[in-house]
Amino acid sequence: MSDKVELIAAAQVNVVSGTPGSITFNSNFGFDTASRGSDGVYSLELDHKHDAKKLVINPSLNGGVSGQIAAAPVGTGDTKTIAISAFDGTNTPADSSFFITVYRVRS
């Protein structure tokens, strides 16, 4: 039997210009909320709980922004929370707009 992969969430999260520490969903599917913890640290809540070991998470920085971004489920087993960390070109935590997709592997 082959595994199937299905898209369960996708979003574009934008840093609001001129309002430090403020973010918005520009587009959203499958997430309830997004919040900012500190420079470059975000938390996104999925609509429903999913088994963390079956999630495939793909974050990417928006446009020509240099730096890195990483994402991971928070916890093991059933989870709703995705943690995001963004860094600028000098590897310093930095607020950056980003895209994220989350897929679930079903067997």
Secondary structure, DSSP 8 states (H G I E B T S, - for coil): ---EEEEEEEEEEEE-TTSTT-EEEEEEESEEEEEEEETTEEEEEEEEEEEGGGEEEEEEESTT--SEEEEEESSSSEEEEEEEEEE-TTS-B----EEEEEEEEE-
